[in-house]
Amino acid sequence: MSDQKPAPEPGERQQLSVRRAPKLGAFMVVGGFLGFLATLIATVSVPSDPTSQVGLGTLVAYFSLYGITAGVVVGAIIGIVLDRVSRKRARTMEAVHEVVDPAPIEGEIDDIDGADEPRTM
């Protein structure tokens, strides 16, 4: 069985935990980009063998597989650590559950009469 709490009644007060959580995807993308830049700098700064048949672009592409992967992993680890820190800084607040009728959207068709009847075209 599930341990889900029933929906609170309107007007009922509830204790909520509020925190700022980092977006792990953003940390992983930035880590991958920084890993690529580190790979590019490392590959260009090392002198290449003039007799080699492998070009600079091929070397950058090959070593980018390692650099991007390492950057994504490091970015994910940093994001997870910051997520743990944000859980410790969470604040508990009190909220009141309210039910609000949605405002009609411009251009929406109002079904005042015959709301239960199916439409025929």
TORBAPA-40691 format. One record per residue (C-alpha): residue in three letters; x, y, z. Coordinates in Angstrom, 2 decimals. Layout:
// residues N
+-----+---------+---------+---------+
! res !      px !      py !      pz !
+-----+---------+---------+---------+
! ALA !       X !       Y !       Z !
...
+-----+---------+---------+---------+
This chain:
// residues 121
+-----+---------+---------+---------+
! res !      px !      py !      pz !
+-----+---------+---------+---------+
! MET !    0.00 !    0.00 !    0.00 !
! SER !    1.08 !    3.56 !   -0.55 !
! ASP !    1.75 !    6.02 !    2.25 !
! GLN !    0.27 !    9.02 !    0.45 !
! LYS !   -1.45 !   11.61 !    2.57 !
! PRO !   -4.99 !   12.59 !    1.60 !
! ALA !   -5.48 !   16.02 !    0.04 !
! PRO !   -5.96 !   18.70 !    2.69 !
! GLU !   -9.38 !   20.23 !    3.13 !
! PRO !   -9.84 !   23.87 !    2.00 !
! GLY !   -8.79 !   26.24 !    4.76 !
! GLU !   -6.64 !   23.63 !    6.49 !
! ARG !   -3.16 !   24.71 !    7.60 !
! GLN !   -0.20 !   22.60 !    6.58 !
! GLN !    3.53 !   22.58 !    7.39 !
! LEU !    5.75 !   22.65 !    4.26 !
! SER !    9.50 !   22.48 !    3.74 !
! VAL !   10.79 !   25.17 !    1.38 !
! ARG !   14.28 !   25.14 !   -0.12 !
! ARG !   16.20 !   26.19 !   -3.20 !
! ALA !   17.31 !   23.09 !   -5.07 !
! PRO !   19.95 !   23.19 !   -7.81 !
! LYS !   19.12 !   21.88 !  -11.28 !
! LEU !   21.39 !   18.90 !  -11.84 !
! GLY !   21.03 !   19.07 !  -15.61 !
! ALA !   22.52 !   22.54 !  -15.71 !
! PHE !   25.49 !   21.45 !  -13.61 !
! MET !   26.07 !   18.47 !  -15.90 !
! VAL !   25.89 !   20.57 !  -19.09 !
! VAL !   28.28 !   23.20 !  -17.72 !
! GLY !   30.62 !   20.44 !  -16.48 !
! GLY !   30.62 !   18.82 !  -19.91 !
! PHE !   31.38 !   22.15 !  -21.59 !
! LEU !   34.23 !   22.87 !  -19.16 !
! GLY !   35.55 !   19.34 !  -19.71 !
! PHE !   35.59 !   19.98 !  -23.45 !
! LEU !   37.43 !   23.29 !  -22.97 !
! ALA !   40.00 !   21.61 !  -20.71 !
! THR !   40.49 !   18.88 !  -23.31 !
! LEU !   40.88 !   21.45 !  -26.09 !
! ILE !   43.47 !   23.42 !  -24.13 !
! ALA !   45.38 !   20.28 !  -23.13 !
! THR !   45.40 !   18.91 !  -26.68 !
! VAL !   46.50 !   22.16 !  -28.32 !
! SER !   49.19 !   22.91 !  -25.72 !
! VAL !   51.02 !   19.59 !  -26.20 !
! PRO !   53.30 !   19.65 !  -29.26 !
! SER !   52.30 !   17.09 !  -31.88 !
! ASP !   54.54 !   14.72 !  -33.79 !
! PRO !   55.00 !   16.07 !  -37.36 !
! THR !   55.40 !   12.55 !  -38.75 !
! SER !   52.07 !   11.40 !  -37.27 !
! GLN !   49.16 !   10.87 !  -39.65 !
! VAL !   46.65 !   11.87 !  -36.97 !
! GLY !   45.47 !   15.49 !  -37.18 !
! LEU !   44.69 !   17.91 !  -34.39 !
! GLY !   40.93 !   17.64 !  -34.94 !
! THR !   41.05 !   13.88 !  -34.55 !
! LEU !   43.02 !   14.18 !  -31.31 !
! VAL !   40.61 !   16.76 !  -29.90 !
! ALA !   37.61 !   14.62 !  -30.84 !
! TYR !   39.11 !   11.47 !  -29.31 !
! PHE !   40.21 !   13.05 !  -26.04 !
! SER !   36.94 !   15.01 !  -25.79 !
! LEU !   35.20 !   11.71 !  -25.10 !
! TYR !   37.16 !   11.49 !  -21.85 !
! GLY !   37.09 !   15.21 !  -21.02 !
! ILE !   33.36 !   15.67 !  -21.54 !
! THR !   32.55 !   12.50 !  -19.60 !
! ALA !   34.76 !   13.56 !  -16.69 !
! GLY !   33.25 !   17.06 !  -16.75 !
! VAL !   29.69 !   15.72 !  -16.66 !
! VAL !   30.54 !   13.42 !  -13.73 !
! VAL !   32.25 !   16.23 !  -11.79 !
! GLY !   29.31 !   18.58 !  -12.51 !
! ALA !   26.83 !   15.97 !  -11.28 !
! ILE !   28.82 !   15.41 !   -8.09 !
! ILE !   28.95 !   19.16 !   -7.41 !
! GLY !   25.20 !   19.43 !   -8.03 !
! ILE !   24.45 !   16.54 !   -5.65 !
! VAL !   26.66 !   18.06 !   -2.94 !
! LEU !   24.90 !   21.42 !   -3.32 !
! ASP !   21.54 !   19.62 !   -3.18 !
! ARG !   22.51 !   18.05 !    0.15 !
! VAL !   23.58 !   21.45 !    1.47 !
! SER !   20.26 !   22.99 !    0.38 !
! ARG !   18.34 !   20.30 !    2.30 !
! LYS !   20.12 !   21.34 !    5.49 !
! ARG !   19.14 !   24.98 !    4.85 !
! ALA !   15.46 !   24.16 !    4.23 !
! ARG !   12.93 !   26.25 !    6.14 !
! THR !    9.59 !   25.06 !    7.42 !
! MET !    6.67 !   27.33 !    6.59 !
! GLU !    2.96 !   27.19 !    7.14 !
! ALA !    0.54 !   27.24 !    4.22 !
! VAL !   -3.24 !   27.37 !    3.93 !
! HIS !   -4.88 !   25.16 !    1.32 !
! GLU !   -7.29 !   27.15 !   -0.86 !
! VAL !   -9.48 !   26.13 !   -3.77 !
! VAL !   -9.80 !   28.77 !   -6.48 !
! ASP !  -12.00 !   28.58 !   -9.56 !
! PRO !   -9.88 !   29.16 !  -12.65 !
! ALA !  -10.43 !   32.40 !  -14.51 !
! PRO !  -11.92 !   31.95 !  -17.97 !
! ILE !   -9.38 !   32.05 !  -20.77 !
! GLU !   -9.92 !   34.60 !  -23.52 !
! GLY !  -11.78 !   32.92 !  -26.37 !
! GLU !  -12.98 !   30.03 !  -24.21 !
! ILE !  -16.47 !   28.74 !  -24.95 !
! ASP !  -18.88 !   29.04 !  -22.02 !
! ASP !  -21.23 !   26.09 !  -21.55 !
! ILE !  -23.79 !   27.65 !  -19.23 !
! ASP !  -26.85 !   25.92 !  -20.62 !
! GLY !  -26.67 !   22.24 !  -21.44 !
! ALA !  -23.35 !   21.61 !  -19.73 !
! ASP !  -24.14 !   17.92 !  -19.23 !
! GLU !  -25.36 !   17.31 !  -22.77 !
! PRO !  -22.90 !   16.03 !  -25.38 !
! ARG !  -22.20 !   18.27 !  -28.34 !
! THR !  -23.20 !   17.20 !  -31.81 !
! MET !  -21.75 !   18.60 !  -34.96 !
+-----+---------+---------+---------+
